[in-house]
Amino acid sequence: MTLRIILILLMSGAWCYADAQSHKQLVKSGLEKYEEQDFKGAFEDFTAAIEMEPEEGEAYYYRGRVRYIWRQLDEAEEDLTRASDLEDDYYDAYYLRSSVYLLKKEPKKALTDLMIAGNIREDDPDLYIVRGYVLSILRDPLAAIDDFNRALEIDSTAGRAYYHRGVSYYALEYYEKAASDFTKALRHDTTEQDVHYNRGLSYFMMGKLELAVNDFEMATKATPNDPMPFSSLGIVLYELGRHEEAVVSFTEAIAIDDKNAEAYFNRAAAFEEINQYDMALEDYNKAITLDPTNPEIYNNRGSLYNRLKSYALAMDDFNEALRQDNDFSMAIFNRGINYLSMEDYENAEKDFTRVIQLTPDDGAAFLNRGNALLNQKKLEEACENFSRARELGTQEASELLRLYCE
């Protein structure tokens, strides 16, 4: 009887040892298949390992990785949660689950996991880069910068940290710091494709337009299927007075995305500058078709109609712009100009008065209200408006004051 009990115990122990070995072998086999990108085989091995040892967290983690690759996000979250519950301080599980949450558009949950992971390990620069990125998504650029700084303290060559810190500086309107960081990101061979584009935006905001042109041109080569660099290049070329080149850039943007209302809108403005009014009108019409609730398009088309002396059509457009945005001061101003063109001086005066109420330092509004008053034989009031326009730096006011008021 005693001998039998001993024999059973010995056999039981041998069985447990064999199970443990098989579990480890399955995990190892799964990892080998994972490295060979045989994800189906890896998944099967990890699942078999879990069935054999359901209280071991490692296989859940690796199966979660496979599910993450397959974008089975709910199942991946479940596996990674199980792994972190079974294993104490399972850094990799928290770190990967944060990526799952990001793909599920749950940045607050991602941040929670990254905070836990950061308490487990403090020496991984990638964690601080990702956490900084999440903080930037959550609109906390200062905290994001702190994390990018920590990443760079650990690895001063981390190009992604410079890139994302530059994005955060840009969000804070620290454009020089942003441009400097994007330059450092390029120096350290970052894999981020938008570096030239974002540095171009920074240079544009700093008024360094030629540098912006160079970066946007580089961006069009880095991402040739993205319309944004072409559109941004067109805007800078327009600001530099290179209107024909701007038309070319906007045309490139439209070729990539012919539903891009903004590109048609901007190309129309460039066409106006080179006196191709028919082409401009065609583009404004297309932009309105694509984006019929944008008051800026109606305002610009109205100004073009005014230039073409189609005052009734211009009035329709300004009224539509103001129907969409009652306080759109530029549309009110341009309608006032249209009233002046129609010799409706009383309504012109009303519109310029409204502009002044909205933007009290608009010298052009005082100048044009003065013109409306002058044409109504209200000389004293007209001169007061010309005088105020001159105080605000409107040069034409001095000549009108000399002619009518001095």
FIZADREN-827356 format. One record per residue (C-alpha): residue in three letters; x, y, z. Coordinates in Angstrom, 3 decimals, always signed. Layout:
BEGIN
> ALA:X:Y:Z
...
END
This chain:
BEGIN
> MET:+0.000:+0.000:+0.000
> THR:+2.790:+2.395:+0.891
> LEU:+4.667:+1.545:-2.266
> ARG:+1.636:+2.283:-4.434
> ILE:+1.159:+5.764:-2.972
> ILE:+4.791:+6.631:-3.599
> LEU:+4.532:+5.414:-7.167
> ILE:+1.466:+7.555:-7.834
> LEU:+3.157:+10.622:-6.407
> LEU:+6.248:+10.089:-8.483
> MET:+4.231:+9.664:-11.663
> SER:+2.159:+12.743:-10.894
> GLY:+5.304:+14.798:-10.444
> ALA:+6.712:+13.562:-13.716
> TRP:+3.475:+14.551:-15.518
> CYS:+3.604:+18.129:-14.185
> TYR:+7.219:+18.461:-15.284
> ALA:+6.360:+17.324:-18.786
> ASP:+3.479:+19.866:-18.959
> ALA:+5.752:+22.722:-17.910
> GLN:+8.314:+21.811:-20.530
> SER:+5.658:+21.580:-23.245
> HIS:+4.285:+24.998:-22.327
> LYS:+7.704:+26.611:-22.648
> GLN:+8.370:+24.783:-25.899
> LEU:+5.070:+25.998:-27.340
> VAL:+5.846:+29.603:-26.392
> LYS:+9.324:+29.269:-27.902
> SER:+7.925:+27.717:-31.063
> GLY:+5.326:+30.480:-31.292
> LEU:+8.016:+33.140:-31.001
> GLU:+10.078:+31.519:-33.729
> LYS:+7.067:+31.482:-36.020
> TYR:+6.258:+35.069:-35.071
> GLU:+9.771:+36.158:-36.075
> GLU:+9.282:+34.359:-39.400
> GLN:+5.949:+36.239:-39.781
> ASP:+4.030:+32.964:-39.631
> PHE:+1.407:+34.649:-37.489
> LYS:-1.206:+31.951:-37.916
> GLY:+1.215:+29.275:-36.693
> ALA:+2.364:+31.510:-33.848
> PHE:-1.229:+32.163:-32.812
> GLU:-1.947:+28.433:-32.716
> ASP:+1.134:+27.739:-30.566
> PHE:+0.355:+30.532:-28.111
> THR:-3.254:+29.369:-27.867
> ALA:-2.116:+25.801:-27.184
> ALA:+0.254:+27.105:-24.506
> ILE:-2.614:+29.013:-22.866
> GLU:-4.825:+25.937:-22.871
> MET:-2.030:+23.997:-21.187
> GLU:-1.152:+26.704:-18.605
> PRO:-4.020:+29.216:-18.382
> GLU:-2.481:+30.993:-15.394
> GLU:+0.771:+31.902:-17.153
> GLY:+0.695:+35.442:-18.540
> GLU:+3.471:+35.249:-21.152
> ALA:+1.500:+33.338:-23.797
> TYR:-1.426:+35.744:-23.437
> TYR:+0.935:+38.639:-24.101
> TYR:+2.382:+37.086:-27.242
> ARG:-1.026:+36.074:-28.540
> GLY:-2.123:+39.652:-27.897
> ARG:+0.753:+40.801:-30.103
> VAL:-0.491:+38.613:-32.943
> ARG:-4.007:+39.912:-32.514
> TYR:-2.657:+43.465:-32.486
> ILE:-0.966:+42.846:-35.837
> TRP:-4.214:+41.418:-37.173
> ARG:-6.015:+44.495:-35.774
> GLN:-8.291:+42.295:-33.681
> LEU:-8.226:+45.067:-31.144
> ASP:-10.869:+43.910:-28.663
> GLU:-9.336:+40.431:-28.516
> ALA:-5.823:+41.885:-28.225
> GLU:-6.964:+44.094:-25.346
> GLU:-8.464:+41.058:-23.630
> ASP:-5.239:+39.026:-23.944
> LEU:-3.022:+41.874:-22.777
> THR:-5.282:+42.593:-19.833
> ARG:-5.110:+38.926:-18.856
> ALA:-1.320:+39.007:-19.149
> SER:-1.001:+42.102:-16.941
> ASP:-3.373:+40.559:-14.375
> LEU:-1.357:+37.338:-14.168
> GLU:+2.146:+38.826:-14.170
> ASP:+3.307:+41.531:-11.775
> ASP:+4.723:+44.713:-13.353
> TYR:+4.381:+43.359:-16.893
> TYR:+5.872:+46.357:-18.685
> ASP:+5.485:+45.037:-22.228
> ALA:+1.810:+44.198:-21.709
> TYR:+0.948:+47.696:-20.494
> TYR:+3.043:+49.276:-23.229
> LEU:+1.426:+47.282:-26.027
> ARG:-2.067:+47.690:-24.615
> SER:-1.555:+51.456:-24.806
> SER:-1.031:+51.035:-28.565
> VAL:-4.247:+49.039:-28.758
> TYR:-6.089:+51.857:-27.004
> LEU:-4.606:+54.394:-29.402
> LEU:-5.906:+52.447:-32.387
> LYS:-9.273:+52.244:-30.660
> LYS:-9.160:+56.047:-30.292
> GLU:-9.105:+55.864:-26.506
> PRO:-6.098:+58.064:-25.683
> LYS:-6.978:+58.513:-21.997
> LYS:-6.808:+54.749:-21.453
> ALA:-3.554:+54.673:-23.419
> LEU:-2.116:+57.373:-21.165
> THR:-3.087:+55.409:-18.036
> ASP:-1.216:+52.341:-19.292
> LEU:+1.828:+54.400:-20.245
> MET:+1.883:+55.974:-16.798
> ILE:+1.882:+52.505:-15.210
> ALA:+4.593:+51.344:-17.627
> GLY:+6.669:+54.419:-16.780
> ASN:+6.524:+53.509:-13.095
> ILE:+7.843:+50.033:-13.928
> ARG:+10.679:+51.184:-16.203
> GLU:+12.265:+54.607:-16.414
> ASP:+14.967:+53.907:-18.987
> ASP:+12.999:+53.409:-22.216
> PRO:+13.066:+56.516:-24.453
> ASP:+10.377:+55.071:-26.717
> LEU:+7.911:+55.036:-23.848
> TYR:+8.397:+58.754:-23.246
> ILE:+8.068:+59.465:-26.961
> VAL:+4.794:+57.570:-27.194
> ARG:+3.493:+59.047:-23.945
> GLY:+4.402:+62.532:-25.130
> TYR:+2.563:+61.848:-28.357
> VAL:-0.541:+60.782:-26.413
> LEU:-0.326:+63.903:-24.251
> SER:-0.181:+66.013:-27.394
> ILE:-3.332:+64.272:-28.666
> LEU:-4.940:+65.161:-25.336
> ARG:-3.923:+68.803:-25.919
> ASP:-1.338:+69.016:-23.165
> PRO:+1.738:+70.130:-25.141
> LEU:+3.708:+71.277:-22.094
> ALA:+3.469:+67.846:-20.447
> ALA:+4.261:+66.292:-23.819
> ILE:+7.430:+68.377:-24.087
> ASP:+8.501:+67.181:-20.639
> ASP:+8.269:+63.583:-21.848
> PHE:+10.148:+64.296:-25.066
> ASN:+12.857:+65.976:-22.983
> ARG:+13.140:+62.835:-20.830
> ALA:+13.435:+60.699:-23.940
> LEU:+16.258:+62.896:-25.215
> GLU:+18.049:+62.749:-21.858
> ILE:+18.194:+58.982:-22.319
> ASP:+18.954:+59.053:-26.059
> SER:+20.046:+62.369:-27.539
> THR:+19.878:+60.904:-31.060
> ALA:+16.176:+60.001:-30.897
> GLY:+14.936:+61.720:-34.044
> ARG:+11.278:+60.945:-33.292
> ALA:+11.554:+62.781:-29.978
> TYR:+12.847:+65.912:-31.735
> TYR:+10.092:+65.608:-34.329
> HIS:+7.239:+65.274:-31.859
> ARG:+8.670:+67.938:-29.565
> GLY:+8.727:+70.204:-32.602
> VAL:+5.043:+69.475:-33.188
> SER:+4.300:+70.424:-29.573
> TYR:+6.319:+73.630:-29.851
> TYR:+4.370:+74.466:-33.005
> ALA:+1.082:+73.932:-31.134
> LEU:+2.331:+76.446:-28.547
> GLU:+3.267:+78.874:-31.366
> TYR:+6.982:+78.593:-30.530
> TYR:+7.806:+78.473:-34.202
> GLU:+11.579:+79.007:-33.957
> LYS:+11.928:+76.166:-31.451
> ALA:+9.701:+74.010:-33.636
> ALA:+11.832:+74.664:-36.727
> SER:+15.004:+73.931:-34.747
> ASP:+13.628:+70.596:-33.549
> PHE:+12.497:+69.580:-37.027
> THR:+16.025:+70.339:-38.249
> LYS:+17.455:+68.105:-35.502
> ALA:+14.973:+65.389:-36.419
> LEU:+16.260:+65.458:-40.008
> ARG:+19.839:+65.346:-38.774
> HIS:+19.099:+62.189:-36.802
> ASP:+17.380:+60.389:-39.688
> THR:+13.894:+60.315:-38.300
> THR:+11.448:+58.039:-40.102
> GLU:+8.699:+60.657:-39.868
> GLN:+7.787:+61.720:-43.421
> ASP:+6.202:+65.031:-42.420
> VAL:+9.354:+66.701:-41.089
> HIS:+9.955:+68.941:-44.091
> TYR:+6.267:+69.797:-44.279
> ASN:+6.070:+70.790:-40.616
> ARG:+9.306:+72.747:-40.752
> GLY:+7.884:+74.508:-43.797
> LEU:+4.807:+75.455:-41.781
> SER:+7.058:+76.783:-39.012
> TYR:+9.089:+78.872:-41.460
> PHE:+5.846:+80.176:-42.990
> MET:+4.583:+81.303:-39.580
> MET:+7.962:+82.977:-38.953
> GLY:+7.675:+84.852:-42.254
> LYS:+10.649:+83.007:-43.762
> LEU:+8.825:+82.294:-46.976
> GLU:+11.737:+81.235:-49.184
> LEU:+12.798:+78.647:-46.609
> ALA:+9.189:+77.490:-46.440
> VAL:+9.172:+77.039:-50.226
> ASN:+12.260:+74.828:-50.029
> ASP:+10.732:+72.614:-47.359
> PHE:+7.359:+72.301:-49.047
> GLU:+9.103:+71.324:-52.279
> MET:+10.967:+68.618:-50.355
> ALA:+7.679:+67.531:-48.783
> THR:+6.046:+67.102:-52.197
> LYS:+8.841:+64.679:-53.088
> ALA:+8.655:+62.806:-49.774
> THR:+4.872:+62.351:-49.976
> PRO:+3.936:+62.762:-53.654
> ASN:+0.412:+61.415:-53.130
> ASP:-0.467:+63.881:-50.387
> PRO:-2.198:+67.061:-51.630
> MET:-1.350:+69.124:-48.534
> PRO:+2.316:+69.900:-49.348
> PHE:+1.301:+71.027:-52.846
> SER:-1.468:+73.238:-51.447
> SER:+0.833:+74.737:-48.818
> LEU:+3.522:+75.358:-51.421
> GLY:+0.924:+77.135:-53.539
> ILE:-0.077:+79.376:-50.630
> VAL:+3.521:+80.446:-49.984
> LEU:+4.160:+81.064:-53.681
> TYR:+0.991:+83.170:-53.754
> GLU:+2.235:+85.216:-50.774
> LEU:+5.537:+85.750:-52.605
> GLY:+3.670:+87.075:-55.646
> ARG:+4.637:+84.052:-57.741
> HIS:+1.053:+83.538:-58.833
> GLU:+1.599:+81.448:-61.948
> GLU:+3.719:+78.990:-59.955
> ALA:+1.029:+78.967:-57.283
> VAL:-1.530:+77.935:-59.910
> VAL:+0.714:+75.006:-60.860
> SER:+0.995:+73.840:-57.246
> PHE:-2.742:+74.072:-56.602
> THR:-3.326:+72.173:-59.847
> GLU:-1.043:+69.399:-58.564
> ALA:-3.070:+69.250:-55.338
> ILE:-6.302:+69.012:-57.305
> ALA:-4.873:+66.239:-59.490
> ILE:-4.307:+64.194:-56.323
> ASP:-7.672:+65.056:-54.745
> ASP:-10.243:+66.567:-57.080
> LYS:-12.697:+66.911:-54.180
> ASN:-10.423:+69.391:-52.419
> ALA:-12.541:+72.549:-52.182
> GLU:-9.750:+74.554:-50.551
> ALA:-7.398:+73.904:-53.469
> TYR:-9.981:+75.169:-55.966
> PHE:-10.608:+78.194:-53.742
> ASN:-6.915:+79.036:-53.550
> ARG:-6.305:+78.431:-57.253
> ALA:-9.191:+80.770:-58.049
> ALA:-7.494:+83.525:-56.021
> ALA:-4.228:+82.905:-57.899
> PHE:-6.056:+83.002:-61.242
> GLU:-7.507:+86.382:-60.257
> GLU:-4.017:+87.758:-59.663
> ILE:-2.963:+86.861:-63.214
> ASN:-6.225:+88.254:-64.643
> GLN:-7.629:+84.891:-65.691
> TYR:-11.072:+85.743:-64.412
> ASP:-12.992:+83.054:-66.283
> MET:-10.750:+80.372:-64.793
> ALA:-11.097:+81.969:-61.356
> LEU:-14.883:+82.008:-61.615
> GLU:-14.922:+78.374:-62.699
> ASP:-12.828:+77.404:-59.673
> TYR:-15.003:+79.365:-57.242
> ASN:-18.065:+77.633:-58.681
> LYS:-16.424:+74.240:-58.199
> ALA:-15.358:+75.109:-54.651
> ILE:-18.933:+76.102:-53.780
> THR:-20.255:+72.858:-55.233
> LEU:-17.857:+70.929:-52.990
> ASP:-18.254:+73.132:-49.909
> PRO:-21.548:+75.060:-50.126
> THR:-21.518:+76.179:-46.487
> ASN:-18.203:+78.041:-46.590
> PRO:-18.894:+81.798:-46.469
> GLU:-15.341:+82.682:-47.542
> ILE:-15.904:+81.195:-50.992
> TYR:-19.070:+83.258:-51.546
> ASN:-17.217:+86.346:-50.330
> ASN:-14.364:+85.852:-52.781
> ARG:-16.659:+85.067:-55.684
> GLY:-18.681:+88.152:-54.812
> SER:-15.519:+90.264:-54.976
> LEU:-14.744:+88.804:-58.393
> TYR:-18.258:+89.599:-59.593
> ASN:-17.772:+93.154:-58.326
> ARG:-14.526:+93.393:-60.276
> LEU:-16.423:+92.179:-63.368
> LYS:-19.133:+94.811:-62.669
> SER:-21.754:+92.098:-62.116
> TYR:-23.060:+93.925:-59.067
> ALA:-26.306:+92.014:-58.640
> LEU:-24.485:+88.661:-58.649
> ALA:-21.919:+90.091:-56.246
> MET:-24.698:+91.204:-53.917
> ASP:-26.227:+87.722:-53.953
> ASP:-22.912:+86.209:-52.942
> PHE:-22.212:+88.688:-50.136
> ASN:-25.716:+88.181:-48.786
> GLU:-25.260:+84.402:-48.847
> ALA:-21.920:+84.700:-47.047
> LEU:-23.597:+86.813:-44.372
> ARG:-26.543:+84.476:-44.133
> GLN:-24.039:+81.802:-43.158
> ASP:-22.012:+84.088:-40.875
> ASN:-23.737:+87.290:-39.863
> ASP:-20.557:+88.786:-38.333
> PHE:-18.231:+88.022:-41.255
> SER:-16.652:+91.473:-41.377
> MET:-14.852:+90.947:-44.697
> ALA:-18.129:+90.099:-46.441
> ILE:-19.815:+93.147:-44.858
> PHE:-16.889:+95.331:-46.004
> ASN:-17.016:+93.948:-49.550
> ARG:-20.781:+94.389:-49.709
> GLY:-20.178:+98.007:-48.710
> ILE:-17.734:+98.323:-51.621
> ASN:-20.380:+96.818:-53.884
> TYR:-22.937:+99.347:-52.639
> LEU:-20.433:+102.119:-53.431
> SER:-20.047:+100.686:-56.941
> MET:-23.852:+100.749:-57.289
> GLU:-23.916:+104.337:-55.924
> ASP:-26.091:+103.206:-53.025
> TYR:-24.207:+105.354:-50.540
> GLU:-26.647:+105.058:-47.651
> ASN:-26.403:+101.264:-47.515
> ALA:-22.658:+101.486:-48.042
> GLU:-22.411:+103.745:-44.991
> LYS:-24.400:+101.223:-42.952
> ASP:-22.131:+98.355:-43.934
> PHE:-18.912:+100.223:-43.140
> THR:-20.403:+101.300:-39.808
> ARG:-21.077:+97.661:-39.023
> VAL:-17.482:+96.755:-39.948
> ILE:-16.178:+99.438:-37.613
> GLN:-18.322:+98.060:-34.809
> LEU:-16.769:+94.620:-35.369
> THR:-13.193:+95.814:-36.017
> PRO:-12.763:+99.330:-34.564
> ASP:-9.194:+99.741:-35.887
> ASP:-10.004:+99.060:-39.542
> GLY:-8.679:+102.129:-41.321
> ALA:-10.062:+101.052:-44.706
> ALA:-13.578:+100.912:-43.228
> PHE:-13.269:+104.507:-41.967
> LEU:-11.894:+105.586:-45.353
> ASN:-14.759:+104.019:-47.284
> ARG:-17.399:+105.225:-44.840
> GLY:-15.926:+108.656:-45.423
> ASN:-16.412:+108.180:-49.159
> ALA:-20.027:+107.100:-48.615
> LEU:-20.655:+110.159:-46.429
> LEU:-18.916:+112.471:-48.895
> ASN:-21.212:+111.288:-51.662
> GLN:-24.172:+112.039:-49.393
> LYS:-22.883:+115.610:-48.974
> LYS:-22.038:+114.990:-45.302
> LEU:-18.675:+116.687:-45.504
> GLU:-17.955:+117.190:-41.797
> GLU:-18.631:+113.541:-40.964
> ALA:-16.671:+112.430:-44.020
> CYS:-13.639:+114.436:-42.896
> GLU:-13.857:+112.945:-39.405
> ASN:-13.703:+109.490:-40.978
> PHE:-10.807:+110.399:-43.280
> SER:-8.936:+111.773:-40.275
> ARG:-9.487:+108.586:-38.289
> ALA:-8.388:+106.521:-41.270
> ARG:-5.150:+108.517:-41.453
> GLU:-4.544:+107.982:-37.737
> LEU:-4.886:+104.235:-38.362
> GLY:-2.254:+104.359:-41.117
> THR:-4.416:+104.356:-44.252
> GLN:-2.321:+106.332:-46.744
> GLU:-5.110:+107.282:-49.174
> ALA:-6.791:+109.268:-46.381
> SER:-4.172:+112.029:-46.480
> GLU:-4.958:+112.917:-50.083
> LEU:-8.714:+112.951:-49.417
> LEU:-8.196:+115.190:-46.393
> ARG:-6.122:+117.585:-48.532
> LEU:-8.737:+117.651:-51.289
> TYR:-11.898:+118.013:-49.215
> CYS:-11.125:+118.946:-45.631
> GLU:-8.109:+121.247:-45.361
END
